[in-house]
Amino acid sequence: MKIRAMWLAVFAVSSSGLALADTIVVGDRIVVRESNVATPDRGMTMSAVEKKFGAPTDRHPTVGQPPITRWDYQGFSVFFERDRVIHSVARG
């Protein structure tokens, strides 16, 4: 249930038009603040993300339909639908 709540918050924030802010996960909470963390752009492929940012520190199993995958890096997480980035979240 926490994952679903997180996804709803991520999509609500990402669709709110806050172009200069990042969605930051702090503990179990999601907050929005300015950040200079470089993250992958929406639409990048998994291979392009790995080429630009290197191997992730953790790859979570794919879940759901459409298939959603999360990769964790130092300082941010990347969410993919199939093999394309749908959102990047900087971690505080």
CORCOR-V511944 format. One line per field, one symbol per residue. ss: DSSP state (@ for helix, = for strand, . for the rest). psi: psi as a letter, one per 30 degrees, with the letter a starting at -180 (. if undefined). burial: + if it has 9 or more other C-alpha atoms within 8 Angstrom, else -. A space follows every 10 residues. Layout:
# CORCOR-V511944
ss: ???
psi: ???
burial: ???
This chain:
# CORCOR-V511944
ss: .@@@@@@@@@ @@@@...... .=====..== ===....... ....=@@@@@ @@@....==. ..=....=== ===..===== =..======= =.
psi: eeeeeeeeee eeefgfgifg lkkkjjbglk lklkkgkkll kkfkleeeee eefaklfkjk kklajlkkkk kkljfllkkk jcgkkfkkjk k.
burial: -----+--++ --++------ ++++++---+ -+------++ -+-+++--++ -----+--+- ------++++ +++--+++++ +--+++++++ +-
